[in-house]
Amino acid sequence: MGVGYYELFRDFSSNILISENTNNSCDQHFHRNIELLYVRKGNMDAVINGNCYSYNQDEIVFVPSYFTHKFSTPKYSDVLVLVIPFELLSDFNEFFKDKQLSPHLSDCKYNLMIRDALELLLEIRANSNQFVLKGFVNIVFGLLVNHYPASYVRNNSGADIMIRILSYIEEHFTEDLSLKSIAETFNYNKYYVSHMFKKYVGENFKNYINTVRLQHIIESFNKTKEKNISSLAHRCGFNSMPSFYRCFHETYGMSPKEFFTQLKNNIEYNILDQTENSL
C-alpha cells in the first residue's frame, strides 16, 4: 500500500473546510477527519485504502476516517473539497460507528442536490459561523445516508491508539526515535506497535518516520530562508547524510539536488507567470 502520511494539522483543526481545487492531486496520507470531494468537471483518480477508483463529472469521493488516500488528475478536474472534523458529525457518529459509505458514490442525477448544497456552503462560508456551516454539512450527510447503502465495518478501536502514537512522532520527529522507544513511551510491546503500523499506515516504523522527516524538510525549504539541504536534513532528524540521500532517492526517484532545483524553478516560474498575468 505504501506510506500513508498522517496529516496532524488536519485533525488539529476544529473548523469545517470547503474549497475549490483545479487538477486535484496529493500524496498518500490519512487523517481522522472525514473528507468528501465532488467532481464538477473532468475526471480524477484515487487510491483509497489500497483500492483504485476513477471518478467522472458529478460523482463523489467519500473518504472515511483513517482511510489512507491519494488523488491524481489524468488531464483536468474541477473539484469541490469538503473536510469535516469528526467531532462535528455528532448526529452521525452512531451511524459511522460500525458502517461506512462506499468511497465511490456514482448516482450523478441524485448527486446534483448535494452539489447545490456544497456550492451554497462555499458561497456563504466566509460570512457564516460554524453553527450555520454545520447545518449545511448535516444536510449533505443526511442526503448521502438517505440514498446510498452503507456497509458494515469492524470497529476501529485501535485507530485512536495509533493516532496518539503518530501525533507523538509528529511532535518529536527531530529526535532519535526508534520502535523500542515509542513502545516504551506508550507502554506497549514493540511487536504490537509494529503490527499497528502495518495495519493503519501500511508501512514499517522506520520508513514512516523518514517520510515524516522528508515532508518537513520540503516544507521548511518552501517556507523558511534556510536552503542548505544538509542543515535541513540534520535539523529534521537525519543523523546520517548517506541515509538521508538513500531515503530521499527511494521516495522521490531523484537526488535532493535535482528535486529542489526543480522545486525552485517551479516556484520562480509560478511567480513570473502570476506577475505577467497581473500586467
N, C-alpha and C positions, 0 to 999 in steps of 0.2 A: 504493500500500500504506500510505502514511503513515509517520510517525516511529515507529521502534521503539526505545524507551529501553533502554539497556544497564544491567541490574541488576548493578553491580560487586560489591555486598555479597554477592549470592547466590553468585558464583563465588569469593569470598574465603573462604567458609565451607567447612570440610572435614567438616562433620557431616551425617549423614542427618537430614532434617527431615520429620516427618509431623504433620499437624494435621487438625482437623475445621473445615469452613467452612460457614456458612449464607449462602445468597444470594450465591454467589461471583461476584465481578466484579473486573476490573482493567484498567488502560490497556495499550495495546500495548507490549511490551517483549521482551527476549530475554536469554539467558544460556547459558553453556557447559554448565551442569548439566542433566541430563535431568529432566523433570517428568511426573508421572502423576497424573491425577485420576479418582477413582471416584465416579460419581453414585449415591448410596444412595437418594435420594428426589428427586422433582421432575424438572426438566429445566433445561438450561443451553445457551447458545450459545457458540461460539468462532470466532475467525478466526485460522487458523494458516498462516503464510507466504502470506497473501492469499486463502486458501480458507476458505469458510464451512461450518461444521458445526453440527448440532443434536444434542444428547445427551439420552437419556431414562434412566430408572432402570436401574441395573445395566450401564450402558455406560461405557467407559473412554476418557478423553482421553489421548493419548500425544504428548508434545512433545519431539522430538529436540533435540540440541544446536544452538544458534544459530538455531533457527527462531523468527521473530517470532510472538507470540501475544497475544491479549487475550480475556477472558472476560466474559460477561454472563448475568444470570438474568432471564428474562421475568417469572416470577411467584414461584417458590420453588425452591430447590435445597439439598440437604444433601449435602456433598461431602467425601470424604477426599482430601487433597493430600499427595503424596509427592515430595520433591525430593532427588535423589541427586547428589552430586559426581561428575563424570565419572570422576575418578581411581579412585573406589571400585568402578567397574564393570569392573575389570581382567579378570575372567573373560569379559566380553562385548565387550571392546574390538575384538577381531578381527572379531566379527560386525557391530558397528556401524561398522566402518571404511569400508565401501562399501555398506552396506544399512541400511534403516530400516523400522520397523513403520509401519503406517498410523496417522494421527492419530485415527482413529475405529475403536475395537475394540468390536464390537457383538454378540458372542455372549454374550447375557445369562446363559444357563444355565452356560456354561463359566466366565464371569467370577465366579460365586459363590465358587469356590475362591480366587480372587485376593482377593476381598473378605474372606474369612475370614483370610487371611494378613495383610492390611493392618490389620484390626481388632485382631488379636493383637499386631502390631507397635506399634500405637497404645497398647495397654494396657500393654505392658512397656517402652516407650521411656524412661521416667523412671528406671528401676532397672536398665537394661542397658547394657553397654559397647558400643562401636562394632563389635566383632567379632560380637556376637550380632545386632545390628541389620543388619550387612552380610549375615549368613547369611539373614535373612528377606528382604532385598532380592534376594539371589540366587535364592531360591525364587520370588519374584514374577516376576522377569525370566525365569527358567527356564520357568515356566508360560506366559508370553507368547510366548517364542521357540518353544516346543514346539508351540504351537497355531496362532498367527497367521502367515500368509505375510509375508515381507519383500520389499521391492522395492529394486533396486539404485539407488544414487545416486552422482553423481560425487564424487570426493574433494574435501573442503572445506579443502584445504591453505591457501588464502588467509585462512580464518577466523581462524587464530591470529595472523596479522599484524594483522587488523582489531581483534582483542581487545586487542592491545598498544596500538594507537592509541586505542581507546576508553577503556582504563584510564588512559592519559596524560591524556586530556580530563577524565575524572572527577576526577583529582588537580589539574588546572590550569585548571578552568573559570572561575575568577575572573580569570584573566589575559587579555590581549588576544591571543586565538588567531585564526589565520587558516589557510586551506587551505595557503598557501605556507609558513607557519612550521611546521605539522605535518609537511608533506612534507620540509622541510629537517631537522627533528629526527630523522626516521626514514630519511633518505637515500633517499627515493622521489621520483619525478616527481609533481607536484601533480595531473596529469591521471589518473594511476594511483590516487592516493588518492581522488580524486573518484569514479572508477569503482567503487572498493571500497565507498564509502558507498552508492552507488546499489544495489549488488549485495546487501550484507549488512544495511543499515539501511532501504533503501527510501526514502531522503530525502537531500537535499544536506547538505553540511557545516554551512552556516550555520543551517539550520532545526534540525538535530540539536543543535548546541551550545546554541542558545537554549532548546530543550526541556529539556536538562540543567539549565540555569540556572533555568528556571521551576520544575522539580521541587525544586531545592534551596531556592528562595525559600519555597515552600509548606511544605517540611519544617522550615525554620528558624522560620517563623511558628507552626507547631504545637508545636515542641519547645523554643523559647527564649522569653525575655521580650521580645525585640525585636519590636514590632508596627508599626513605621514602614515602610511598604511601599517608599518611596523609598530608605531606607537599606539595606533588604534587597536591593533591585534593584542598587544600586551595589556592595554587598558581594559579590554573586553574579556580577558581571562585566558588567552592563549599564551602559555609559558614557553612554548617551543615554536619557533618560526617554521621549521620543516613540517611540523604537524599542521600549522595554520595553512601553509601553501598546499599541502596534500589535501586537506579537508576542503579548502576553497575550490580547488580544481575538480574534486569529486562531486561537489554540489553544483557548481555553475559551468563546468565544462571548459574553463579557461583560467588563465593565471589572474591573480588580483590586479596586476598592472594592466592587462588587456581589458578586464571588466571595468575598472574605474576610469580608464581612458575613454571607453565608450560611454560610460555614465556622464562624465564631464562634458563630452562632446554633445550628448543629447540635451543636457541642461542648457548649454550655451546656444544650441540650435533653437530650443523652445523659447528662450528669452529673446533671441534675434527675431524669430517668427512673430512673437507677440508684439515686439516693437514695431515691425514693419506693418502689421495689421492695424496698429493704432494710428498710423500716419495718414 
